[in-house]
């Protein structure tokens, strides 16, 4: 089993586009490279998403290779997040890449393997090997729909659906192992940060199926996934139950007013509240019983309102609208 050092990091997949469109970042009144600011604040790891064939090229293979090289040149750890889609993949949408839409199941399984292996091999070629790899993004209900769709806990069971999903999942994992052996951790990433029942439902199935993975990845956005107390209870239970290392792969908190849909938990947006939330969450993960908590990644701290790059997420980043670093960054200090 791969064991990771504690990672204090961020997903900055927007950064390439923001910089290209003229975005700038500042700390203590001085302009600086965003990665330099994050690293100076204590971050030691970066996560990058990979889309198969995005319309504008951002987050595609070639641009991700360049970003990965920048990360590794700074001596930071790197996580690669395969969406297996041409755009966003999450629990509400897991659409196949257009090039794979008409493939039969056998050929689809083969493409997952070959695409995963190609990307990871090319990262090694540019001296930017991944330290952990997500085989799918927030795969709570599977991926590559409809072939890889799986049911949740509140619908009738479907063993055949789970079997198809496991085959697709294992094909991606096999590629990771062939490229990296035990040098890179395989992460299974779901969005059930505050939902113990949902997390256990998914993990019980993959463990029972003998899926070869090292790390549990969770997303925890409190307005969607419940209170901090629920997150703390869940992560400790999962660590005890599965004896797997756990990374908070995505989290965030708004520093100014933001309208979210499907809100389940009230929250108070402010700079101070953002800092307090992050301090608490990092502390929870560091203190998971048994030492199984292995990292916290902020989702898109770099999001600032430059063109349409970060869409509406600029209110939830770790820089204000002018690119000035916010105090919440200090939660990632070593």
C-alpha positions in Angstrom: 0.0 0.0 0.0 1.3 3.5 -0.9 1.6 5.8 2.1 1.5 9.5 1.5 2.9 12.3 3.6 0.4 14.9 4.8 -0.5 17.1 1.9 -1.6 20.7 2.2 -2.8 21.6 -1.2 -5.2 22.9 -3.8 -6.8 22.2 -7.1 -5.7 25.0 -9.4 -6.9 23.7 -12.7 -8.4 27.1 -13.6 -5.0 28.8 -13.2 -3.7 28.2 -16.7 -6.7 29.9 -18.3 -6.8 32.7 -15.8 -3.1 33.5 -16.4 -3.6 33.4 -20.2 -6.5 35.9 -19.9 -4.4 38.3 -17.9 -5.1 37.4 -14.3 -2.6 38.5 -11.6 -2.0 37.6 -8.0 -0.7 39.6 -5.1 0.7 39.0 -1.6 1.7 41.8 0.7 1.1 44.2 -2.1 3.5 42.5 -4.5 2.7 40.7 -7.7 3.8 37.1 -7.7 3.2 33.7 -9.4 0.2 32.1 -7.9 1.9 28.8 -7.3 4.7 30.7 -5.5 2.1 32.4 -3.2 0.4 29.1 -2.4 3.7 27.4 -1.7 4.9 30.3 0.4 1.7 30.0 2.5 2.5 26.3 3.3 1.0 24.3 0.4 3.1 21.4 -0.7 0.8 19.7 -3.2 -1.3 20.6 -6.3 -4.2 18.7 -7.9 -5.0 19.0 -11.6 -8.0 17.7 -13.5 -7.7 16.1 -16.9 -10.5 16.3 -19.5 -10.2 14.2 -22.6 -11.0 16.7 -25.4 -12.2 20.0 -24.0 -13.5 22.5 -26.5 -11.0 25.3 -25.6 -8.1 23.0 -24.7 -7.9 24.1 -21.1 -7.5 21.0 -18.8 -6.8 18.9 -21.8 -3.7 16.6 -21.9 -1.2 19.0 -23.4 -2.0 22.0 -21.1 -2.1 19.7 -18.1 1.4 18.4 -18.9 2.7 22.0 -18.9 1.0 22.8 -15.6 2.3 19.5 -14.1 5.9 20.5 -15.0 5.5 23.8 -13.2 4.3 22.0 -10.1 7.1 19.5 -10.1 9.8 22.1 -10.8 8.7 23.7 -7.5 9.2 20.4 -5.7 5.5 20.1 -4.9 3.5 16.8 -4.9 1.1 16.3 -7.8 -2.3 14.7 -7.9 -4.0 13.9 -11.3 -7.8 13.8 -11.4 -9.2 11.9 -14.4 -12.8 13.0 -15.2 -13.1 10.7 -18.2 -15.2 13.3 -19.9 -14.7 16.3 -22.2 -15.9 18.6 -19.4 -17.2 18.5 -15.8 -17.9 15.2 -14.2 -19.5 15.1 -10.7 -22.4 13.1 -9.0 -25.0 14.9 -11.2 -23.3 14.3 -14.5 -20.7 11.7 -15.7 -20.9 12.1 -19.5 -18.6 10.1 -21.7 -16.1 11.9 -23.9 -17.6 12.4 -27.3 -15.1 10.1 -28.9 -16.2 7.3 -26.7 -19.9 7.7 -26.9 -20.6 5.0 -29.5 -18.1 2.4 -28.2 -19.3 -1.0 -27.0 -18.4 -1.9 -23.4 -15.3 -3.9 -24.2 -13.9 -1.1 -26.3 -14.8 1.5 -23.7 -13.0 -0.5 -21.0 -10.0 -0.6 -23.3 -10.1 3.2 -23.9 -10.1 3.9 -20.2 -7.0 1.8 -19.8 -5.1 3.2 -22.7 -6.0 6.9 -22.1 -5.1 6.6 -18.4 -1.8 4.9 -19.3 -1.0 7.4 -22.0 -1.5 10.5 -19.8 0.5 9.1 -16.9 3.3 7.9 -19.1 3.6 11.3 -20.7 3.7 12.9 -17.3 6.7 10.7 -16.5 8.3 11.6 -19.8 8.2 15.3 -18.8 9.5 14.5 -15.4 6.2 15.3 -13.7 5.0 11.9 -12.3 1.8 11.8 -10.3 2.0 11.1 -6.6 -1.6 10.2 -6.5 -4.2 9.4 -9.2 -7.9 9.7 -9.1 -9.6 7.2 -11.3 -12.7 9.3 -11.8 -14.0 12.4 -10.2 -16.7 12.2 -7.5 -17.7 8.8 -8.6 -20.5 8.4 -6.0 -22.9 7.2 -8.7 -20.2 5.8 -11.1 -18.8 7.3 -14.2 -19.0 7.0 -18.0 -22.8 6.9 -18.0 -24.7 4.9 -18.9 -22.3 2.0 -18.9 -20.7 2.9 -15.6 -23.7 4.3 -13.7 -24.3 2.7 -10.3 -27.3 3.1 -7.9 -27.3 5.0 -4.6 -28.5 3.5 -1.3 -32.1 4.6 -1.7 -33.0 2.8 -4.9 -33.3 -0.9 -5.7 -30.0 -2.8 -5.9 -28.4 -3.5 -9.3 -25.6 -6.0 -9.1 -25.0 -5.9 -12.9 -24.5 -2.2 -12.8 -21.9 -2.5 -10.1 -20.2 -5.3 -12.0 -19.9 -3.0 -15.1 -18.6 -0.1 -13.0 -16.0 -2.2 -11.3 -14.7 -3.5 -14.6 -14.3 0.1 -15.9 -12.8 1.2 -12.6 -10.3 -1.6 -12.5 -9.2 -0.9 -16.1 -8.1 2.6 -15.1 -6.4 1.3 -11.9 -4.5 -1.3 -13.9 -3.0 1.5 -16.0 -1.9 3.4 -12.9 -0.2 0.3 -11.5 1.5 -0.5 -14.7 3.0 3.0 -15.0 3.8 3.7 -11.3 3.8 0.4 -9.5 3.6 1.3 -5.8 5.1 4.7 -6.3 1.7 6.5 -6.8 -1.4 6.1 -4.7 -4.8 5.2 -6.3 -7.6 7.3 -4.9 -11.3 6.6 -5.2 -13.0 10.0 -4.9 -16.7 10.5 -3.8 -18.5 13.6 -2.6 -19.9 12.2 0.7 -17.9 14.4 3.1 -20.7 14.7 5.7 -22.8 11.6 4.7 -21.6 8.5 6.5 -24.3 6.3 5.1 -23.7 7.2 1.5 -19.9 6.9 1.9 -20.2 3.5 3.5 -22.6 2.3 0.8 -20.1 3.1 -1.9 -17.0 1.8 -0.1 -18.6 -1.4 1.1 -19.3 -2.3 -2.5 -15.8 -1.6 -3.9 -14.1 -3.3 -0.9 -16.3 -6.4 -1.3 -15.5 -6.4 -5.0 -11.7 -6.4 -4.2 -11.0 -3.2 -5.9 -7.3 -2.3 -5.7 -7.0 1.2 -4.2 -5.0 3.0 -1.6 -6.8 6.2 -0.6 -10.3 7.4 0.0 -11.0 10.9 -1.4 -13.9 13.0 -0.1 -15.4 16.3 -1.1 -16.8 18.4 1.7 -18.6 21.7 0.9 -20.6 22.4 4.1 -23.6 24.1 2.4 -24.1 20.9 0.4 -22.7 18.2 2.6 -23.6 19.1 6.1 -22.0 20.6 9.2 -18.3 20.3 10.2 -19.4 18.0 13.0 -20.8 15.5 10.5 -17.6 15.7 8.5 -15.5 15.0 11.6 -17.7 12.0 12.6 -17.7 10.6 9.1 -14.0 10.8 8.4 -13.1 9.2 11.7 -15.6 6.4 11.2 -14.3 5.7 7.6 -10.7 5.6 8.8 -11.6 3.1 11.6 -13.9 1.0 9.4 -11.7 0.7 6.2 -8.2 1.3 7.6 -7.4 3.4 4.5 -5.7 6.7 4.2 -8.1 9.6 3.6 -7.7 12.9 1.8 -10.1 15.7 1.7 -9.8 16.1 -2.0 -12.1 19.2 -2.3 -13.3 21.8 0.1 -14.0 25.5 0.1 -15.8 28.3 1.9 -17.1 31.6 0.5 -15.4 34.8 1.7 -18.3 36.9 0.3 -21.9 36.4 -0.5 -22.6 33.5 -2.9 -25.8 32.0 -4.0 -25.7 28.2 -4.1 -28.5 25.9 -5.2 -29.7 22.9 -3.2 -28.3 24.2 0.0 -28.7 21.8 3.0 -26.7 23.7 5.7 -26.7 27.4 6.6 -23.4 29.3 6.4 -22.2 32.8 6.9 -19.9 34.0 4.2 -17.0 36.3 5.3 -13.2 36.4 5.3 -13.1 35.6 8.9 -15.5 32.7 8.6 -13.5 31.3 5.7 -10.4 31.3 7.8 -12.1 29.7 10.8 -13.6 27.0 8.7 -10.3 26.1 7.1 -8.5 26.1 10.4 -11.1 23.7 11.8 -11.1 21.4 8.8 -7.3 21.1 8.5 -7.2 20.3 12.2 -9.8 17.6 11.9 -8.0 15.8 9.1 -4.6 16.1 10.8 -6.1 14.5 13.9 -8.0 11.6 12.3 -7.6 8.6 14.6 -4.9 6.2 13.6 -3.1 8.8 11.5 -5.2 8.0 8.5 -5.9 11.7 7.6 -3.4 12.5 4.8 -4.3 15.8 3.4 -6.6 18.8 2.6 -7.0 20.3 -0.9 -8.8 23.6 -1.4 -10.8 23.7 -4.6 -9.7 26.5 -6.8 -8.2 29.1 -4.5 -7.0 30.8 -7.7 -10.5 31.6 -8.9 -10.7 35.3 -9.7 -13.1 37.1 -12.1 -11.0 37.1 -15.3 -13.2 36.6 -18.3 -15.3 33.4 -17.7 -12.5 31.3 -16.4 -13.7 30.7 -12.8 -17.4 31.3 -13.6 -19.0 32.2 -10.3 -16.5 30.6 -8.1 -14.4 33.7 -7.5 -16.4 34.4 -4.4 -15.2 31.1 -2.9 -11.4 31.4 -3.7 -8.5 32.4 -1.5 -7.9 35.6 -3.3 -10.2 38.6 -3.5 -11.5 39.9 -6.8 -8.4 41.9 -7.4 -6.1 38.9 -6.8 -4.9 39.8 -3.3 -4.3 36.8 -1.0 -6.9 36.4 1.7 -6.1 35.4 5.3 -7.6 31.9 4.8 -4.4 30.8 3.1 -2.7 30.8 6.5 -4.7 27.7 7.4 -2.3 25.7 5.2 0.9 26.7 7.0 3.0 23.7 8.1 
